[in-house]
Structures are given as C-alpha cells and as structure tokens.
Amino acid sequence: MSSLSAPIRFLIYPAIGEIREHVRVEFFGRLLSQRAGRPIVVELARTYEMVEQELAAGRVDMAWGTAEQCNAFEPQSHAVLRAVRSGRWQYHAALICRWDRPVTLKTLQGTRAAWVAPLSTGGYLLAKRHLESQGLNPDTLFAEQRFVGSYRNALLAVLKGQAEVASLFTTHPDEVTVRAGLAQRVGASEHRLTPFTFTEPTLSDGIILTRRLSKADADAMASALTSMTADGRGMAPLLGLFEIDGFALAPEAQGQRLPASPIRRAEYLAVELDHEEKSLSVCSSPGLVFGQDVRGKEGQTLTDVLPPEAGAPLEALARAARHHGIGGRAEYRLEVDGQMRLYAAEATPQPAPPGQPSPGTALLVRDITEQHSLETELYRLASFPLLHPEPMLELGQDGALHYANPAAHTAFPDLLVLGSRHPLVSAALAALKKGEDSTGPLVVEISHHHWELAISSLQEAGVIRVFAKNVTTRKLMETRLLHADRMAALGSLAARVGHEMNNPLAYLMANLSFAREEITRLRQALRVQKNDKLLDEFDEVLEALGESREGAERLRLIVHDLHLLVREPPTHRAWVNVHQVLEDALQALRNELRHRARLEKDFQPVPLVEADEARLGQVFLNLMLNAVQAMSDRDAARNVLRVATRTSPAGEVVVEIQDTGEGMKPEVMARLFEPFFTTRANSMGMGLSVSHAIVTSLGGNLRVESQPGVGTHVTVILPVQ
C-alpha cells in the first residue's frame, strides 16, 4: 500500500451500542485497506442525519447508510452494496410489547412508544409506515413518542414500563428469529417481551460507493466487499460482528435468496484417518488443497495426498493424538500460490470402529492467515489498558470497581480495600453526577500527589471509565512559574512604585519641613507675647501635620501590600472556619451594603481549611468590597450580592461571590490582577493582586468571570490539606 495514496473517507452510521462497534469499525477499515490496496479512514457518524448531510455535500467516498439513504443516493453513485443477513438482502421490523402487558394494533391508542432514531429504518420508519398503512397516525395514536438512540435502550424502556411499544429489525417475520434478536440485546429478559405484529420488508442498508471515488477504486472496493465470504479466507467472524453474512451488489438483488458464490481458495480441509494414518475420508469444498486435487484420495496417507511440507507435520500431529488419546493443535506456515499462508491444524482421537484394533483420528485444517492478522491487531488494541502508564479504571454506576489496570493498583494500593470510598472513585462519581463543570479539569489530591481525571460514562456498557494523569510535577512547576512571574512583575513595577511613592513623599517632606520651621519660629514668638493670630497659625501647623500623617499612612499601606505580594506563605497555619471568616467580612461591610444591595447567602457545609485567618479575611473583604462598589446605589432595590459556599467533587472548599453590578470589559479583565491597575480614582489598585497572591500562597485558585451590564462572578477555591 502506497503511503502517498490519498486516503478514502468511509463514513459509517451511528453505533448501536458502545465499545464493540468502535472496535469492529477499526478492524473493518484495516481489512478493506489490505484488500483494496488503498488507505481508508473510517469514521463513525454522530447521527444518521450526519451521514445524509455528508453524502449530499459530496464529502465522503463511501458511506454505510440506512435503507432509505441507499435508495436515495443510489442513482448518483457508482454502486450500492446491500448487506446480506440470513441469506436475504431484505428485512422487516417487529413491533414489540411486554408479554404480561400485551397490545394489538387496535389497542395502541394512548400508549407510549420508544423508537431508536428518526432516520432509523428498523427502529422507527418501517413501524411508522406500517401503522400509516393501517390508517393509524403515530402522532395522534401515541400519548408519547421518544427517541432513545439504540435498540437496546428502546427494549429496556418497554421492560421498565417507560413505554409500551418498541420496534426491532428482523430478517424473518417469525417469533423464533425475533427472540434471537431480543436475547442478543436484553439477555435473559427476552422472555418478558413478545412481538405482536410485523411490517412489510424493505431492502437492506448497505455501503454506498459515491462518485467521489474513481471507477477503478469503486470496482476494487466492490470486489473486496463482495468477496469477503466467497474466497474462504476466514472473514466470516468479522462480518458476524456486524450481524451480516456479506454484501451483494444492488442490481444483482433480484430474488429472495442469494446465488451460491464461487469459492476460489479452500478455507478448510477435513480428514478422517484410521489406525495406520490412512485417510478414510477427505473433505474439501473445492476439492483442491495446497494446489493439489484431493478428490478420490481415500485410502492414502497424508504424505501421499498432500505436499510433503504439509503432509508430514499433519501426519505427526495425528499420530501423537492417536497414541496419547489426547487432542492436539498446531500452527504452521506454508507457501501456496506464491504467498506465505498460516494454517491451524486440530487432531482429535476417534473411537475405534468395529473390527479395528486401535482408534482413528479426525483432522481439521483451516487457513487462518487473515484471522491471525486481525487477532494481532485485536491483541495490540486490547493491551492498551495493560500497558498504559497512567491509571485507568472502570466503575459501576454505584462506584463498584469492575476493572483497574496495573498502573492503577501501583498508584493506589488501597483501591481494592476502600472500593467506592476511595477518594479517586468518590471524586469521579461526584463529578459525573454534577455534569459539565466550567471550572476546568477535575484535579484530586491523594497522598500529596495531584491527579487530573478524565471521566466518561459508557451508557450501553453501564460503566464509568476514568483515566487518571499524575500532574504533581506540573502543579509544582506552575507554582514555581507563578512565583517567578510574581517576582518579575515586581521588578518591572519598581519604577512605577517609585513614582507612586514620590507624590505622597513630596508633600510629606515639604509639610514636615514647613511644620518644623513654623514651630521653631512660633516658639520663639511665644516667649515674647501671646495673641490670637499665633493661635490661628498653630491651626495651620496642625493641619499640615495631619496631611503628613495621611501621606505616611498611604505609604505604609502600599509597603504593606507589596510585602504581601512577595512574602512566602506563613510556616504556621491554623484550621479556619470559612463561614466565620465570611460572616466577619460581611459584618464589616454592613453599612456599605445596606445602601447598595440585598444580601443572599447560600452556605453549604464545607470542611475547615488550613490558612492564615487574617489574610483570608482580607481576601474576602477585598472581593466583597469590590462587588459592592461595582453596584450603583441608584439601583439598590435591584442589586444583589450573593455569597455562597460548597464543596467541589475533589473535596476543595469553593467560595463564590457574585454581584449584579456594571461588570468589566475584556480589556479590564486582561489586567485584573496587575498591581496598581485600577478603574477607580480613589483606589490604589492593589486589592485583587494582593488577594490573588494570598489565595495562591495557600495552594488555591482565584478566578473571575464578568459580563458588562450583567455583573461579576468571583470563585475562590481553597484546598483541604
């Protein structure tokens, strides 16, 4: 196969299930690539509608479509190969109900139906057309119609009493065939279901070879697909995964049964040997085995019937099985017609026939070349969980551990002991229950290691799959980078800090000099006389000293905030009740809040956090003060300050502060945590940068979401050590 060949895009309609369909599609694509000599990219469509859209837009080379899609696109395609099941390229639909709650076409009024999908032929359209042909309109007939995505889900809905009717495709309109299909999808519960009517037949679904393919490629694909079961090369097991026997070109589909297909290569050889290793019977469908005619060879030994390189090992295997009375199996390679083929031979001892002193042997030889190739790929794919370096788990919906790969047991040696109580399992179940979370990937800390979880629910299999990635090193690196960024930011801000400090220092020094000179002069004057004018001048001195005090205080606050930015987290922390800290901050804001907004609190139980209570209080006070000041007192009746707490799926404490203020524009959000950046004239722009530094020093995270004209939502996440 040339690596430079443009790949053929092959789209397959949605999987009716989960894992098996993805695996079989992978193998099917590989097989077609091998046979057609062209790279094929197989895609599983998300919906039936997607198949139709891609076909109409001319974006696919091949597509496995529904019966209706095959009929619609056949005129503008090279060919349509219909799927053959049970020797037929037609099928019906059976309407299914509960055995203990039987219905008929006459009693369907007011019942509920569970269908597969709007474009599913056997799962909806056949049933719909059948009802309409009986003068019944499904839209007015049923009290409720639901599309549930798969035959299994539809049948389960009937079993659970969520619907009274479902539809199931069947190759033959009889109860025996239907029961086989029911057992395949609901197992032992099939006896609780029964068909009550059958629809008319329809041509099968199939593979559409579009005109985006060249004529040569279309012919190669048609030949590869129609010969899958005709050349005796072991492809029946693969097609069995698709519940089909093979493919037939649509123009050839004229009757009810398929004509016999010519077999070009033997798939098997069956030989019965007596106690002298002479063949009592030789059976092979075409009569040719390993390039030799084996018809009429009874009474001869295998070395006489077959080529020496094939006959000798088979004769040795048969002899060993007869002498030891135990069956045996052997695999060997043999070049046939210029190709190296792989064969599997099985020998089974047979009871001694009447008049014979010793038992004979039955020998079965099969060509397993392509089957072995597919199995090799299967083992490679199946080894993924075992060889994957990160933990992988499969859980039941109740948290019961169904599977854990070796990496999971190594990383979490107490996984089997704790079961559903393990922090990893608990976090995964909580996250799945909560659904999509905008806070980003779920990270759980277990035994001082951080694990990022990827969680998916496989509905058909009834399991939850969890991949855990160790991100401890990344977390440490992020912390170091954050610290380095903070130091770099402080360095770049040195000039601005100097500018900010120069203004208050200037009038501080000027006023202090003035006060000193004036006090010296006044002291000298007071020695001479006392008058009111001098008292007024004392007032001016006191005012100047007051201004100096304000300037000094502002400098003190700036220096204090800078110190918080660069200071390492305290070495000693205490366990802090977050609710109490929030209450203290709200108490400090009560006067400001009373005139601006209504307070809403939603405090859910949360664990204690290890933190510096004063610094944490400063964070909440800064954030809530910003929120209150963002809301105009003119809209006090409408404004709301909402403060809420909860525990995240990973066990962290989450504090949310939300206002209905003016919100922030993207350009403001981009500089939100930058020191000295502010949009208010009376602010130094240090509140959010200091709050961010305090939260990150505790190992937490501070996020801000804002929408102009709507408000701002601040989330503080604090780890529980």
N, C-alpha and C positions, 0 to 999 in steps of 0.2 A: 504494500500500500504506500503510495507516494505521500510524503508528509507535506508536499506542496499543493496537493489537490484541495480545492475549495470544499469545505465540509457541507454535507447535505443536512438541512434542517428538517427534523422529523418531530412533529407535534402530536402528542397522544392525549386523548380526552381525559378528564379528571379521574384520579384514582378512586375506585370504590373501596376505600379502606385506607390503610396507612403504610406500614413497612413493606409488606410483600410486594405491593405494586411498584414501589420505587426500586426495589432490588430486581424485579423481573424486567422492568424497563431498561435498567442498566445492562443486563445480560442480553436482552433482545437487540439493543443497539450494537453491542460488541459483535454479536453473531452476524448481523446484517453487514457490518463493516468488513468482516472477514470474507463473507461470501461475495459481496458486490465489489470488493477491492477499492472502496471509497470511504473516507472518514465520514461518520454520521454522528451528528449531535442530536440526542434525543431529549426532548423537553416534555415535562408533564404539565398540561394546561391547568390553570387555576379554576376555570369554569368551562362549561360547554359553550357558552357564548364566546369565550376567547378563541376557541377552535374556529368557530364560524367567522369571526372578525378577521383572524389571520389569513384564512383561506380567501375571503373576499378581497382583502388588501393585497393578495399575491406575495405574502412574506414567507411562505413555507414551501418546501419542496415535496414533502409527504405529510399526511395527517391521518391519524386513526380517528375517524368521525363516526357519529351516530348513523343509524339507517337513513334518517331524513337528510343529514348532511351529505351522505354518499349520493343519495338520489339528486340532491340539488346541484352538486358540483361535478357530477359525472360528465355532463355534456362538455364542459370546458377543461377536462383533464385528459391525460394520456390514457389512464385506465383506473378502474376501481376493483380492488381485490376484496371479495366478500369473505368474512370469517365463516368457517365451516364448523358446526358443532353437532355431534352425534350424526354425522353424515348428511347434515342439512345446512343450507345457507339461508334458511328462514327460521323465525322463531315467533312465539306467541307471548302474551302476558297473562298471568293468572291473578285474579283478584282474590286477596287473602283476608280471612277474618279469624277470630278466635273460635276454637272448636266448641267451647262452652257458651259462646255468645254468637250463634250463627246468624247471618244476614243473607238476604237474597236481593236481587235487583228490585223487587217490589217493596222491600223494607229498608232501602237505603236512605229514604228521606229523613233529614235531620241528623244523620250520623256524621262522624268526623273521619277525614282521610289524611294519611301520611304518605306523601309522594317523595320520590328521590330528588328530582330537579326538573325545572320547567322544560328543558330540552332533552330529558332522558326518555328514550323511546319505550323501553320495557317498564321503566319506573313511573311513567306518567302518560305519555302521549298515546300509547296503544289503549290504555284504560280509558282515557278521555274520549277517544274516537269511538270506542266500543259503547260507552254509555250514551254518547250522542246519537249513535246509530239506533239505539233502543228508545230514542225520544226523551232522553234524560239529560238535562243541562247541569253539569257538575257545579257551576257557580250558584245555582239555586237549590241543587239537590242536597249538598252537604252543608252542615252547620258550620264546619271549619275545614279548611284545607291548608296543610303545612308542607313545606319542602325541607327535608331533613338531611339531604346530602348523600345517602347511601342506602342500599337495600337493607343492610343490617339495621340501621337506625330506624327505617320505616317499620320493619318487622318488630323491633323492640318496642316501638311506640304502641303497636297493637297489643303486644304481650303485656305491657304495663298499664293498659287501659287508657292511654292518652289518645288513641284513635281506634276506630272500629274497622277500617279498611286500609289495605296497602296493596301495592302491585309488585309482582315479581316476574322477571322474564323466565321463560321455559322453552326448551327446544321442542317438546311434545306436549300437546294438551291433555295430559293424563295425570292422575294424582301421584303415581309412583315417581315420575320424573320431578314433579313439583316437590315431593317430600325430600328427594335427594338435594335439591337446591335449598330447601328450608334447613335441613340438617347442617349443610355447609356453613350457613350464616348464623344460626342460633343454637346449634348443637342439640343437646338433649331436649330442649324446649320445643322442638319441631312438632311433637305430637299434640301440642296445645293449639296449633294453627291448622287451618284447612282451606283449600281453595273452594270458592263457590261459583265461579264462572271463568271462562276462558275467552280471550279476544281472538280476532282474526289474525292470520300470520302476516308478517312483514319481512322484506328482505333484510338480511343481517347487516350489522355495522361492518366496517371494513377499512382498508387502507386506500386513501386517495393519492394517486401519483399525479401531481399537478404539472402544468406545462412550464413551470419554472425549471423542471428537470429537462435535460436533453433527452432526445429519443433513445439514445444508447443507454443512458443511465436508467431511464424508465424501464427499458427492456431488461436490463441487468437486475433491477430490483424485483420486477415481476417474476423473473426466472428464479431468483433466490428465494422469494417468498412462497411461490407455488411448489417448489421442490423440497421444502423443509422436511416433509414427512415422506416424500417419494423416493429419496435416494438412499434410505436406510442408514443414515449416519447419526442416529441417536438423538434427533431433535424433538421427539415426541414429549419427553419430560418438560422441556422448556415451554412448548406450546400448551402443555397441560396447566402450567401456571396461569395462562391466560384463559383457561377453560375453553380452548378451541382445539380442533383437530388439524386445522391447516387453513389455507386460503385458496380461493378459486376466482379466476377472472370473471367479472360480472357478465360479459357477453356469453360465456360458456354455461351460465347458470340457467338451464332451460327446464330441468326436471326436478323431481323431489330428491333423487339420490345422485351422489357423485359417481362418475365412471371410475373404474379401477385405474389407478395410476401405475405406470411402468416403474419397476424398481431397477435401478442401474447398478447398485452395489449391495451385496448381502449384508444385512445387519446382524445375522446370527447364523450359527451352524449347530445343529443338534445331532449327536451321535450316540447310539446305544452299543456298548461293547460287551462281549462275552468274557469268560474267564481267561481266554487266550489272547485278549486285546484285539479280537477280530470284530469288525463292525456288523452288528445285526441290522441296524437301520441307519441311514444317513439322510438328514433332512436339511435342506436349504432352499428358500423360496425360489431363487432364480436358477438353482442347480449349479451355479458357478461359485467357487470359494477359492480365494487367493489366486485367482486367474486360472483355476483348473476345474474341469467338469467332474462333479462328484456323483452324477446320476448313474445308477446301476452299479455302484461300488460296494454293495453289501457283500460281506464275507472276506473283505480285505482288511489289512491292518491300516492304522492311521498313516504310517510312513509310506504305504503304497497309495493311499487315497490323496494325501496332501503333500505339498513340497516338503523336503526334509527339514528345512529350518522351522517349519510349523508343526509337522507331524511328530518329530522327536520329542519336543518338550510336552506336547499334549499326551503322548503315549506314556511318558514318565509320570505325569500327574495322575492319569487314570490308573496306572499300576499301583502307585502309592496309596491311592484312595481304596482300591480293592484289597490290598494286603492288610492295611491297618483298620479297615472298616470305618474310616472317618473321612468325611468330605473334605475337599481341599480347593484352594483358589490360587491362581497365578496370573500375573500380567506379563506380557512380553511385547516387543516391538518387531514389526516385520515390514519389509518394503514390498508394496504392492502397486503395480502400475506406475512405478517411478516415485511413489510417495511413501514416506515412513508413517505407518499406522500403529496405533496402540490397541491391543486386544486384551480382554479379560476372559479367562477360562475357568469354569467351575466343574468339578468332578464330584459325583455323588454315588456311593455304593448302592447297588440294587440287590434285592433278594435273589437267591439262586433259583432259577426256573426249574420246573420238574425235570428230573433226569440229569441235571447239571451238578457236578461235584462242588463248584465254587460259585460265588456270586459274580455278577457282572457290574458294569459301571455305566452311568449316564454322564455324558459330557456336553456342556453348553459353552459355546464360544461366541462372544459379542465384540463388535467393533466399538470401542469407547473413546476414540480419538477426540471427537469434538466434545463429548460429555466430560472427558477429563479436562479439556481446556476450560470449559465453563466452571467446573468444580474448583479448578485452581484459582480462578477469579473470585469464586464464592468464598473460598478459604481466606484469600487475601483480604476481602472486604470484611469477612466475619472476624478477622483477627484484630480489627481496628480497636475495639474496646480493650482487648487484652494488652495490646502494645502501646496504646495511647498513654503518654507520660503523665497526664493530668487525671485526677479522679473523675469517674463517671458513675452515676447511679441511676437505677430505675426503681421508682417507688409506686406503690398502690395509691389510690385516691385517699386512703386513710393514713398514709405515711409508712405502711409496711414495706420493708426493704425486699424488693424482688431480685435485684442484682446489683453488685458493686464490683468494679474491675480491680485488679491487683493494686493499682496506684491508689485507689480509694481506701483500701484496707491498710496500706502502708501509711498514708497520710492521717487516717482516722482509725487508730487501732481499737477504739471503743465503739465503733459504729454498730457492730452486731449486738453489743451489750446494751447500748442505750436505745437502739432502734429509732422509733418515731420521736423519742425525747432528745435525740442528738441535735445540737444547735444547727447543724447544716440542714437536716431534714425539716426541723421546725421553721427555719427561715424560708426554705423553698416552698413549703405548704402555705405559709402566711403570704408570701409574695404572689403565689398563684391565685390565692383566694381574693387578694386585693385587686389583681389585674394589673394593667399597664400603669407604670409609675413614672411620672415626668422627672423624678429626682435623679435618674440615671441608673447605671448598672448596680445591681444589688451586691454589696460587699459585706461579708461577715467576718468578724474577727474570732478566731478559735485558737486558743493556746498561743497567743502572741503572734499568730500568723493571719494575714488578710487573704480571704478567698473571694474572688469575683464569680458569681453564679450566673449561668445561662440556663434558663428553665423553660421547658416546653411540655405541653400536655398532649399526649397521643390518645385522642378520644377513642378511636376504634380499638386500640390495644388496651385501653383502660389503665394506662400507666403514665407516670410523670418522669420525664428524663431530665437529669441535672448534670451539667458539666461544671466542674469547679476548677478555677485557674488561680494558682498561687500568685498574688500580686504584692506580696510583702516587700520585695525589693523595689518594686515600682512606687509603693507608698512611701518608703524611706527616701527614695530619690526625689519624689515630689516634695516631701518635707524639706529636704536639703535645698532643692531648687527654689522653693518658696522663700526659705531663709536667705539664700544668696540674692534672690530678686529684691527682697526687702532691704538688704544691705546696699545693693546697687542703687535702689531708689533713693535711699537716704543720702548716698554720696552725691547723686545728681541734684538732690534738693538742697544741698548745703548753701549754694548761692542764694536760693530763694528764702531759705531760713534766715540767712544773714540780713536779707532785705526786710523781711517781716519783723525782725528784731530791732533793726536800726531805727524805725519810726518811733516805737514806744521808748527806746533808749534815748533818742534825741531829746524828746520833751521831758523825759525823766531827768536827764543830766542838766538840761537848761533850768528846769524848775528847782532842782535841788541847789544849783549854784545861786540862783536868784534868792531862794529862801535863806541860804547861808549869809549872803551879803546883807540882806534886809534885816535879818535877826541881829547881826552884829551892829548894824547902824542903829537899830531901834534900842538895843540895849544901852548903847552909849547915850542916846537921846533921853531915855527914861531916867537916867541918872540926874538929868538936869531938870526936866519937868514932865508933867503928866497932863495929857489933853485927849479929847475925843478923836481928833484926827489920827493920832497914833493908834488908837484902838481900831479904827477902820483899816488902817494899814496892816494891823495884825490879822484881820479877817482875810485880806488878800493873801497873806502868807499861808494861812491855814488852808485856803482853797488850793493854792499851788501845791502844798504838801499832799492834799487829797488826790489831786490829779496824778502826782508822782506815785502814790500808793496804788492807784488803779493801773497805771502802766506797769508797775512792778508785778502786780498780781497777774496781769495778762502774760507777761514774760514767764512767770512761774508756771502758768498753765501750759504754755507752749513747750517749755522744757520738760514738764511732767509727761505730756503726751508723746513727745519724742522718745522719752525714756521707755514708755510702754511699748513703742514700736520696736525698739532694739533689744529690750530686756528679755532674757531667756525665761521660760516658764518657771514658776517657783518650785523649789525642790520639795516642799511640803505642802500637801493639799489636804482638804477635809471633804467629807461627804456632805453634799449640799442638796437641800430640797429645792428643786427648781420652782415649784409652785410658790414657796415662801418668798423667794427672791423676786418673782414676778409681782406678787402682791405688794412687796415693799416699793418696787418701782412704780406701780400704779398709784400707790398712796402718795408718793412724791409728786405725781402728775395730776392729782385730783382737781386742783384749782384750774389748771390749764385745760384739762379735759372737759370740765363741767360746761365751759362756754363754747366748746367747739364740736363735740361729737358724743354719740351714745356708745357706751362700752358693752361689748359682747364677749363673754368668756366661755370657753369650752375646754375645761381642764379634765383630761382623761388620766387615769392612773399611769404614772411613769416612775421608773426606778431613780434612786439617788445618783448623782454624778459627782465625780471627784474633781473639784475645782476650787479656785480662789473665790470665795463668795462675794467679796467687794468688787473684784474685777468683773465677775459675771453680772453683778447688779449694774455696773457701769454700762455693760453692753446693752442690757435690756432697756435701761433708762435712755441711752442714746437712740436706740432704734424706735422706741415708742414716742420719744420727743420729736424725732423727725417725722413720724407718722402723723402726730397731732398737728404739728406746724404745717404739714402739707395740706391740711383741710381748712378751708376758709370758715371764719366764724359766721359769715353770712348764710352758710348752708348748714348750720348746726343741727337743725331738725332732721336733715337727710344724712349727715355724716355718721359713719360707723367706724369705730376702732375695734377690730376683732383680734383677740389674743387666745390662741389655742395650743394645747399640748397633746402629744400622742407618742406611742412607742412604734418605731419603724419595724419592718419584718426582720431586720438584722439585730433588733434589740436596742437600738440607739434611741436617745431622747430627742424628739423633734418639737421645736417651739416655732409657731407661726404667728407673725404679726402682720395684719392686713388692714389697710386704710382705704377710704373711698375718696382720696384727695385728687390732686391735679395730675398725678403720675409724672413720669420722666420720659424725655425723648431719647432715642438711641444714642445720640452724641453725648448726652449726660451720663447714660448708663455705662458708656465705654470708659469713663474716667471716675467711676463711682468711688473706688477705693484708693484713689490717688490723694496723698496728703496735701492739704492746703487748697484742694479744689472745692469750691462751694458756689452755689447759686443764690445764697442769701447774704445780704450786706452785713448783717451783724454776726456772722458765723466765721470761725477760723478754718473750717473745712477739715477738721481732724477727727470728728466723731466716728464716721464709718471706717476710716482707715485704722483707727485705734481699736474699734470693735472687731474688725476683721483680724487684726493681729492677736487680740485676746482669744478669740474663738479658735483660730488655727493653733495657737500655743497649747490649747487644751486637746488638740488632736481632732477637732471638729471641723465643721464647714459652715460657711455663711453664704447664702445665695439670695439674690434679689431679682424679682420679676416685676416689671412695671409696664403699664399701658397708658399713654397720655389720655386724660379725660376720664379714666376708669379708676385708677388707683395703683397702689404698690403692694406687693406681697413679699415679705421677707421670711426666709426659712433659716433657722439655726439648728444644726444637727450636732449633738454632743455625744461622744462615745461613752459607753458604760464600761469602765475598766474591770 
